Every structure is written in structure tokens, then in C-alpha cells.
Amino acid sequence: MRTRTRLLALTVAAVLLVLSNAEGQGRGRQGGPPASPRAAAPVDLTGTWVSVVTEDWRWRMRTPPKGDFASLPLTEAAIKAANAWDPARDTAAGEQCRGYGAPAVMRLPGRIRTTWMNDATLKVETEAGTQTRLFHFTRPASPGKPSWQGTSVANWEQAGRRGGPRGGSLHVMTTNLRPGYLRKNGVPYSAGAQLTEYYNVVGDDATNDTWLIVTTMVEDPQYLSVPRFVTSSHFKKTDGAVWTPTPCEAE
């Protein structure tokens, strides 16, 4: 209970950072060439982070039974599609990664590892499903074929008050997605889904831990009955000594 209360407080701090982004916009370096996205990073997202599941445990730590759609704002079309879920059929079709796409993978338990692939591309690897996400600070010339992780375009959003600590968020927008599942029991998102994410790093003075809070917003009029489905996932920084990627599983 104490951990959950502390994470709630950290989440509020992260939300305040997101809401204050506009205040810090435009405070770049004066004169000279612009810094690379890596050099301009207002926060350090690199390292290995382990998910801490304190909410939605029954839907995140195991695959829910067919028909368990509680807490999801679904359209009739989504409910119909989810009721037709057949994990054996997905496996036979080579579609066992449907539950590991970008709109869902950050909610799965396990570790993520974040590194710079180059000065303008941040790479996020997940143990769950052995997935790799690439956050491009320069929009790719061609998005390529739709994929589980889609095409992600990122930018830093500065935040902070005069005389106070500096901070900021990583803002990521992902499109060009291959249709998949928001929840592993067949709850769908469509090829037209759009994913918006904010990545915030927050320190916990009480424990000296460093937390990564990922706020995820999925827009999909075909399958969601609300304009945006919002979740917040928590990760604690680790020493990176343990890394055990696992393959995609349909159930």
C-alpha cells in the first residue's frame, strides 16, 4: 500500500511536468548550431528499468480470460472482435505478437532497456516479446511497412520554473501500426490507431530510487468509445545486471 501511495505521488509529479511543458518551450541555446537530441536531453532515460505493477494486476500479470474487458472503453465492434479471440489461430498464423505492439507493450511486466542508437534515435528494448522500439527525432523519409512498433517520432518538451529545478518530458507519437491487441485476450486496436506517449523521470527522495513514468494515450475511433484511452505505467531503475528477453506468446 505504501508503494502504491508513493507511486501515485510520483505520477502526479510527472503529470505536473507534462502540464508545465509549455512554460519551458523555446528556451534553447542562444547562437551556434542546435544541439543534437542526445546532447539536448533534459532528462536521462538511458539504462535498464523494471516495471512495478501496482494497478490492473489481474490484466497485466497474466493473460485475462476471454471476455474479460473490464475497465476498457470499447465500441461494439471491439467487443465483437474480442469475443472471437482464438490464441491457437493467432499462433498458427504467426500472429502471436499481437499483444506486444506499441500501444500495449509498455503495460506488460518485465524490464525495458533504453540506449541511444545514434545522436538522433533513442532505442527501447523490451524483455516482453523481445521487441525493439525506435524513437526518431528526425522523421523518417519513408515510414515503411506497418509493424507492431510502428513509426515513432519524438521530441523533447522542456519544463521548469525560473529559479527552480529543470526537467522535461520525452514526447513520442506513433502511427503506421500493424493491428494488434490492447489487452492480450483479443481486445483490438486497428491499423488507424494513434499512440501518444510522455516519458518522465522522477526521483524519490524517500528511497533514493529513480522512476520512469510512461503516460500512454491511445486514439482509435474504430475500437475505443472515448477520444483517448489513457494509462500510466511505472518503472524503477535497476543496475542492468539481469536481462531475460522472452518470445511473444499468444496467451
Beta strands, then each sheet from edge to edge (+ up, - down):
strand 1: 47-51
strand 2: 111-118
strand 3: 121-126
strand 4: 131-136
strand 5: 151-160
strand 6: 166-175
strand 7: 180-183
strand 8: 187-189
strand 9: 194-204
strand 10: 209-219
strand 11: 229-238
sheet 1: 1+ 2- 3+ 4- 5- 6+ 9- 10+ 11- 1+
sheet 2: 7+ 8-
end
